[in-house]
Amino acid sequence: MKGALAFVLLALAFVATSAEESADCSFDIAAACVSEIGAAWDSCGSFTNADEILACMEGIIGATDCWDCVCVVLDFLPFCAK
Protein backbone atom coordinates (compact mmCIF):
# COMPACT_ATOMS: atom_id res chain seq x y z
CA MET A 1 0.00 0.00 0.00
CA LYS A 2 2.81 2.38 0.87
CA GLY A 3 4.50 1.56 -2.44
CA ALA A 4 1.37 2.39 -4.40
CA LEU A 5 0.95 5.66 -2.52
CA ALA A 6 4.59 6.56 -3.14
CA PHE A 7 4.17 5.77 -6.85
CA VAL A 8 1.08 7.97 -7.08
CA LEU A 9 2.80 10.85 -5.30
CA LEU A 10 5.91 10.59 -7.45
CA ALA A 11 3.86 10.43 -10.63
CA LEU A 12 1.81 13.47 -9.59
CA ALA A 13 5.01 15.37 -8.81
CA PHE A 14 6.41 14.48 -12.21
CA VAL A 15 3.21 15.51 -13.98
CA ALA A 16 3.16 18.79 -12.07
CA THR A 17 6.74 19.63 -13.00
CA SER A 18 6.58 18.44 -16.58
CA ALA A 19 7.20 21.45 -18.80
CA GLU A 20 6.03 19.74 -21.93
CA GLU A 21 2.55 18.25 -22.19
CA SER A 22 1.40 15.82 -24.80
CA ALA A 23 -1.12 17.32 -27.20
CA ASP A 24 -3.76 14.84 -25.98
CA CYS A 25 -2.79 14.76 -22.30
CA SER A 26 -3.42 17.85 -20.23
CA PHE A 27 -2.31 18.19 -16.62
CA ASP A 28 -5.87 17.57 -15.42
CA ILE A 29 -6.23 14.36 -17.44
CA ALA A 30 -2.79 13.11 -16.40
CA ALA A 31 -3.52 13.79 -12.73
CA ALA A 32 -6.84 11.95 -13.00
CA CYS A 33 -5.16 8.98 -14.72
CA VAL A 34 -2.25 8.43 -12.33
CA SER A 35 -4.10 5.77 -10.32
CA GLU A 36 -5.32 3.91 -13.40
CA ILE A 37 -1.89 3.98 -15.04
CA GLY A 38 -0.24 2.89 -11.78
CA ALA A 39 -2.65 -0.03 -11.44
CA ALA A 40 -1.95 -1.09 -15.02
CA TRP A 41 1.81 -0.85 -14.37
CA ASP A 42 1.42 -3.05 -11.29
CA SER A 43 -0.66 -5.57 -13.25
CA CYS A 44 1.95 -5.78 -16.01
CA GLY A 45 4.93 -6.12 -13.68
CA SER A 46 5.48 -9.79 -14.48
CA PHE A 47 6.37 -9.09 -18.12
CA THR A 48 10.04 -8.80 -18.95
CA ASN A 49 10.44 -6.81 -22.15
CA ALA A 50 9.12 -3.50 -23.43
CA ASP A 51 6.86 -5.03 -26.09
CA GLU A 52 5.12 -7.29 -23.57
CA ILE A 53 4.68 -4.41 -21.12
CA LEU A 54 3.30 -2.16 -23.86
CA ALA A 55 0.83 -4.82 -25.01
CA CYS A 56 -0.29 -5.53 -21.45
CA MET A 57 -0.80 -1.88 -20.56
CA GLU A 58 -2.55 -1.15 -23.84
CA GLY A 59 -4.89 -4.07 -23.17
CA ILE A 60 -5.79 -2.61 -19.78
CA ILE A 61 -6.07 1.12 -20.53
CA GLY A 62 -5.82 1.37 -24.31
CA ALA A 63 -9.49 2.23 -24.81
CA THR A 64 -9.57 5.04 -22.24
CA ASP A 65 -8.47 8.67 -22.28
CA CYS A 66 -5.64 7.65 -19.97
CA TRP A 67 -3.72 5.88 -22.74
CA ASP A 68 -2.64 9.28 -24.09
CA CYS A 69 -1.01 10.02 -20.72
CA VAL A 70 1.01 6.82 -20.24
CA CYS A 71 4.25 8.43 -21.44
CA VAL A 72 3.62 11.57 -19.39
CA VAL A 73 3.23 9.58 -16.18
CA LEU A 74 5.74 6.79 -16.97
CA ASP A 75 8.30 8.60 -19.10
CA PHE A 76 11.04 6.12 -18.18
CA LEU A 77 9.50 3.36 -20.30
CA PRO A 78 11.57 2.50 -23.40
CA PHE A 79 8.68 3.12 -25.80
CA CYS A 80 8.23 6.64 -24.38
CA ALA A 81 11.63 7.86 -25.57
CA LYS A 82 11.40 11.30 -27.10
PEFEN-V57054 format. One record per residue. N is the residue number from 1. RES is the residue in one small letter. PHI is phi as a letter, one per 20 degrees, with the letter a starting at -180 (NA if undefined). D_FIRST is the distance of its C-alpha to the first C-alpha in Angstrom with 1 decimal. Layout:
# PEFEN-V57054
{{N/RES/PHI/D_FIRST} {N/RES/PHI/D_FIRST}}
This chain:
# PEFEN-V57054
{{1/m/NA/0.0} {2/k/f/3.8} {3/g/f/5.4} {4/a/f/5.2} {5/l/f/6.3} {6/a/f/8.6} {7/f/f/9.9} {8/v/f/10.7} {9/l/f/12.4} {10/l/f/14.2} {11/a/f/15.4} {12/l/f/16.6} {13/a/f/18.4} {14/f/f/20.0} {15/v/f/21.1} {16/a/f/22.6} {17/t/e/24.5} {18/s/f/25.7} {19/a/f/29.4} {20/e/d/30.1} {21/e/d/28.8} {22/s/f/29.5} {23/a/g/32.3} {24/d/d/30.2} {25/c/c/26.9} {26/s/f/27.2} {27/f/g/24.7} {28/d/f/24.1} {29/i/f/23.4} {30/a/f/21.2} {31/a/f/19.1} {32/a/f/18.9} {33/c/e/18.0} {34/v/g/15.1} {35/s/f/12.5} {36/e/f/14.9} {37/i/f/15.7} {38/g/f/12.1} {39/a/f/11.7} {40/a/f/15.2} {41/w/f/14.5} {42/d/f/11.8} {43/s/f/14.4} {44/c/e/17.1} {45/g/f/15.8} {46/s/e/18.3} {47/f/e/21.2} {48/t/d/23.2} {49/n/c/25.4} {50/a/g/25.4} {51/d/f/27.4} {52/e/f/25.2} {53/i/f/22.1} {54/l/f/24.2} {55/a/f/25.5} {56/c/f/22.2} {57/m/f/20.7} {58/e/f/24.0} {59/g/f/24.0} {60/i/e/20.8} {61/i/c/21.4} {62/g/f/25.0} {63/a/e/26.7} {64/t/d/24.7} {65/d/f/25.4} {66/c/f/22.1} {67/w/g/23.8} {68/d/f/25.9} {69/c/d/23.0} {70/v/g/21.4} {71/c/f/23.4} {72/v/f/22.9} {73/v/e/19.1} {74/l/d/19.2} {75/d/f/22.5} {76/f/e/22.1} {77/l/f/22.7} {78/p/g/26.2} {79/f/e/27.4} {80/c/d/26.6} {81/a/g/29.2} {82/k/e/31.5}}
